[in-house]
């Protein structure tokens, strides 16, 4: 779930010296509609506060194809997540 991904990203941020973290969780191989569903979350410390954005994406393919697509998606969208987090930081 996005909630789990968000908790993972925030936990990693708090447990490290990182300034930004990216987490994903989901089902790369399952029966039914949840097959290929991956939740992403990105957390960043902004002005002393932790901000988090998240999204859910469905990928098609076999287990390793889903895992590769999810990793690629997360990394390719990191700049977008950062931009969204910075905007959220300004609005807070």
C-alpha positions in Angstrom: 0.0 0.0 0.0 1.0 3.6 -0.4 0.8 3.9 3.4 3.5 1.1 3.8 5.7 2.7 1.1 5.4 6.1 2.9 6.4 4.6 6.2 9.3 2.8 4.6 10.6 6.1 3.0 10.2 8.1 6.2 11.8 5.3 8.3 14.8 5.2 6.0 15.1 9.0 6.1 15.1 9.0 9.9 17.5 6.1 10.2 20.1 7.6 7.9 22.1 10.7 7.0 20.2 10.8 3.6 18.3 13.9 2.6 16.0 12.1 0.3 14.7 8.5 0.2 12.7 6.4 -2.3 10.8 3.3 -1.3 8.6 0.8 -3.2 6.5 -2.1 -2.2 4.0 -4.3 -4.0 3.2 -7.5 -5.7 5.4 -8.5 -8.6 3.7 -11.9 -9.0 0.2 -12.5 -7.6 -3.1 -13.9 -8.7 -5.8 -11.4 -9.5 -6.1 -7.6 -9.9 -3.2 -6.8 -7.5 -0.7 -8.5 -9.8 2.0 -6.0 -10.9 0.7 -3.2 -8.5 3.6 -1.3 -7.0 3.4 1.6 -4.5 6.1 4.2 -4.5 7.0 6.9 -1.9 9.6 9.5 -1.7 10.5 11.4 1.5 12.7 14.5 1.9 13.6 16.7 4.9 12.5 20.3 4.0 13.1 23.1 6.5 13.2 20.7 9.4 10.0 18.8 8.4 9.7 15.5 6.6 7.5 15.7 3.5 6.3 12.6 1.6 4.7 12.0 -1.8 3.4 8.7 -3.0 1.7 7.0 -6.0 0.5 3.6 -7.1 1.4 2.1 -10.5 0.4 -1.1 -12.2 3.0 -2.9 -14.4 2.5 -5.7 -16.8 4.7 -8.7 -17.2 6.4 -11.6 -15.3 7.9 -11.1 -11.9 11.3 -9.9 -12.9 9.8 -7.7 -15.7 7.6 -6.0 -13.1 10.6 -5.6 -10.7 12.7 -4.0 -13.4 9.9 -1.8 -14.6 9.3 -0.6 -11.0 12.9 0.1 -10.3 13.2 2.1 -13.6 9.9 4.0 -12.9 11.1 5.0 -9.4 14.5 6.2 -10.6 13.1 8.0 -13.7 10.5 9.8 -11.6 12.9 10.8 -8.8 13.2 14.4 -10.2 9.4 14.7 -10.4 9.1 13.5 -6.8 11.7 16.1 -5.7 9.8 18.8 -7.4 6.5 17.8 -5.9 8.2 17.7 -2.4 9.7 21.1 -2.8 6.3 22.6 -3.8 4.7 20.8 -0.8 7.5 22.3 1.4 6.7 25.9 0.2 3.0 25.5 0.7 3.4 24.2 4.3 
